[in-house]
């Protein structure tokens, strides 16, 4: 699928145009806020014709999925190198921390988005399928089955871990991200019993990195 057909961050690599749009959005959000941000604002900042902008991102929910896709693309450029002895929890911890490192210079934008979505949580519903696709990709890379019947529940569990952790990260001013790392480890451990309970339902054998959940 091409930009002219609509940007699908789970299916295609972002082009120079989509990258410019996403970067412009990240730059504008801290000063405008997410709720007040408009597509014409972003198009002007990105120096992209509004019609082209709307073909790529028809609405703000699609822009949000594009921003998530930008993070995933950056993460794929420098994949985490796993050690043989790493558990699934170790792998997921490193992969999610890598994504927070990618966002470190965009922390104020992410904080503004979270504040807006807390006030209007239903506005994010159109972006949920893309979030779950991204989370599924992370699980697969870590060696976790995401097919039926257990996969969707695992994706939802890890999405919850990500959102709970990023809520701590936006306010974490510690030099070594200690609060964030502690929260991520705690959140992964909380969902681990459910993931282990679902293991017998997995459509393929459990990864060799067990124990560690998922």
C-alpha positions as CSV (number, residue, x, y, z in Angstrom):
1,X,0.0,0.0,0.0
2,X,1.4,3.4,-0.9
3,X,1.1,6.8,0.7
4,X,-1.5,7.7,-2.0
5,X,-3.7,4.9,-0.7
6,X,-3.3,5.9,2.9
7,X,-0.4,5.3,5.3
8,X,-0.6,1.9,7.0
9,X,2.3,1.9,9.5
10,X,1.9,-1.9,10.1
11,X,2.3,-2.7,6.4
12,X,4.7,-0.2,4.7
13,X,7.9,1.7,5.3
14,X,7.3,5.4,5.8
15,X,8.4,7.6,3.0
16,X,10.2,10.9,3.2
17,X,6.8,12.7,3.1
18,X,5.3,10.7,6.0
19,X,8.5,11.2,8.0
20,X,8.3,14.9,7.5
21,X,4.6,14.9,8.6
22,X,5.3,12.8,11.7
23,X,8.3,14.9,12.6
24,X,6.3,18.1,12.2
25,X,3.5,16.7,14.5
26,X,6.0,15.8,17.1
27,X,7.5,19.3,17.0
28,X,4.1,21.1,17.2
29,X,2.4,19.0,19.9
30,X,4.3,20.4,22.9
31,X,3.3,24.0,22.0
32,X,-0.2,23.4,20.6
33,X,-1.3,20.3,22.6
34,X,-2.8,17.3,21.0
35,X,-6.5,18.4,21.2
36,X,-5.8,21.7,19.6
37,X,-3.5,20.3,16.9
38,X,-5.1,20.3,13.4
39,X,-4.1,18.6,10.2
40,X,-3.6,21.9,8.4
41,X,-1.2,23.0,11.2
42,X,0.9,19.8,10.6
43,X,0.7,20.1,6.8
44,X,2.0,23.7,7.0
45,X,4.8,22.8,9.4
46,X,5.8,19.9,7.2
47,X,5.5,21.9,4.0
48,X,3.2,19.3,2.5
49,X,0.1,20.2,0.5
50,X,-3.0,19.7,2.7
51,X,-4.6,17.4,0.1
52,X,-1.6,15.1,0.2
53,X,-1.5,15.2,3.9
54,X,-5.2,14.1,4.1
55,X,-4.5,11.3,1.6
56,X,-1.8,9.9,3.9
57,X,-3.4,10.8,7.2
58,X,-7.2,11.3,6.8
59,X,-7.7,12.0,10.5
60,X,-5.8,12.6,13.7
61,X,-6.2,9.0,14.8
62,X,-4.4,7.9,11.6
63,X,-1.7,10.5,12.4
64,X,-1.3,8.9,15.8
65,X,-0.8,5.5,14.3
66,X,1.7,7.0,11.9
67,X,3.7,8.4,14.8
68,X,3.7,4.9,16.4
69,X,4.8,3.5,13.0
70,X,7.7,5.9,12.9
71,X,8.9,4.6,16.3
72,X,8.6,1.0,15.1
73,X,10.6,1.8,11.9
74,X,13.4,3.4,14.0
75,X,13.4,0.3,16.3
76,X,13.7,-2.1,13.3
77,X,16.8,-0.1,12.1
78,X,18.7,-1.1,15.2
79,X,17.1,-4.4,16.5
80,X,18.0,-5.6,20.0
81,X,20.6,-8.3,20.1
82,X,19.4,-11.1,22.4
83,X,21.6,-13.4,24.4
84,X,20.9,-17.1,24.4
85,X,20.0,-17.1,28.2
86,X,17.6,-14.2,27.9
87,X,14.1,-14.9,29.1
88,X,11.0,-13.7,27.2
89,X,10.6,-11.0,29.9
90,X,14.3,-9.9,29.4
91,X,13.6,-9.6,25.7
92,X,10.4,-7.6,26.0
93,X,12.1,-5.4,28.6
94,X,14.9,-4.5,26.3
95,X,12.7,-4.0,23.3
96,X,10.3,-1.6,25.1
97,X,13.1,0.3,26.7
98,X,14.6,0.7,23.2
99,X,11.4,2.4,22.0
100,X,11.4,4.7,25.0
101,X,15.0,5.7,24.1
102,X,13.9,6.5,20.6
103,X,11.2,8.8,22.0
104,X,13.4,10.5,24.6
105,X,13.6,13.7,22.6
106,X,9.8,13.6,22.0
107,X,8.9,13.2,25.7
108,X,7.0,16.4,25.9
109,X,4.9,15.5,22.9
110,X,4.1,12.1,24.3
111,X,3.1,13.6,27.6
112,X,0.8,16.1,25.9
113,X,-0.8,13.2,23.9
114,X,-1.3,11.2,27.1
115,X,-2.9,14.1,28.9
116,X,-5.3,14.7,26.0
117,X,-6.3,11.0,25.7
118,X,-6.9,10.8,29.5
119,X,-9.6,13.5,29.0
120,X,-11.0,12.0,25.8
121,X,-10.1,8.2,25.9
122,X,-12.6,7.2,23.2
123,X,-10.8,9.4,20.7
124,X,-8.0,6.9,20.6
125,X,-10.2,3.9,19.7
126,X,-9.5,4.1,15.9
127,X,-5.8,3.8,16.6
128,X,-6.1,0.7,18.8
129,X,-5.9,-1.9,16.0
130,X,-2.6,-0.4,14.8
131,X,-1.2,-0.3,18.4
132,X,-2.1,-4.0,18.7
133,X,-0.3,-4.8,15.4
134,X,2.8,-3.1,16.6
135,X,2.6,-4.9,19.9
136,X,2.1,-8.2,18.1
137,X,5.3,-7.5,16.1
138,X,7.2,-6.9,19.3
139,X,6.0,-10.2,20.7
140,X,6.8,-12.1,17.5
141,X,10.3,-10.7,17.5
142,X,10.7,-11.8,21.1
143,X,9.7,-15.3,20.1
144,X,6.1,-15.2,21.3
145,X,3.2,-16.7,19.4
146,X,0.5,-14.2,18.5
147,X,-1.9,-16.4,16.6
148,X,-5.3,-17.7,17.9
149,X,-6.5,-18.4,20.4
150,X,-4.1,-16.9,22.9
151,X,-2.3,-14.3,20.8
152,X,-4.8,-11.5,20.9
153,X,-4.9,-11.6,24.7
154,X,-1.1,-11.5,24.8
155,X,-1.1,-8.5,22.6
156,X,-3.7,-6.7,24.8
157,X,-1.6,-7.6,27.9
158,X,1.6,-6.2,26.4
159,X,-0.3,-3.1,25.2
160,X,-1.4,-2.5,28.8
161,X,2.2,-2.9,30.0
162,X,3.4,-0.3,27.4
163,X,0.8,2.3,28.3
164,X,1.2,1.9,32.0
165,X,5.0,2.2,31.7
166,X,5.0,5.2,29.3
167,X,2.7,7.0,31.8
168,X,5.6,6.7,34.4
169,X,8.3,7.5,31.8
170,X,6.9,10.9,30.8
171,X,7.4,12.1,34.4
172,X,10.7,10.3,35.0
173,X,13.4,12.8,35.6
174,X,15.9,10.3,37.0
175,X,19.3,10.3,35.2
176,X,19.3,6.6,34.7
177,X,15.5,6.1,34.0
178,X,15.4,4.1,37.2
179,X,11.7,4.7,37.9
180,X,10.8,3.7,34.3
181,X,12.8,0.5,34.4
182,X,11.3,-0.4,37.7
183,X,7.8,0.2,36.4
184,X,8.4,-1.8,33.3
185,X,9.8,-4.7,35.2
186,X,6.9,-4.6,37.6
187,X,4.3,-4.3,34.9
188,X,5.8,-7.3,32.9
189,X,5.8,-9.4,36.1
190,X,2.1,-8.5,36.8
191,X,1.0,-9.9,33.4
192,X,3.3,-12.9,33.5
193,X,1.0,-15.2,35.4
194,X,-1.7,-14.7,32.8
195,X,0.7,-15.2,29.9
196,X,1.9,-18.5,31.5
197,X,-1.6,-19.6,32.1
198,X,-2.3,-19.1,28.3
199,X,0.8,-21.0,27.3
200,X,-1.0,-24.4,26.9
201,X,-3.3,-22.7,24.4
202,X,-0.4,-21.5,22.2
203,X,-0.6,-22.7,18.6
204,X,3.1,-23.5,18.6
205,X,5.6,-24.7,21.2
206,X,6.7,-22.2,23.9
207,X,9.9,-20.3,23.1
208,X,13.2,-21.7,24.3
209,X,13.7,-18.6,26.5
210,X,11.1,-19.7,29.0
211,X,10.6,-19.0,31.9
212,X,9.7,-15.4,31.6
213,X,6.1,-15.4,30.6
214,X,4.3,-14.8,27.3
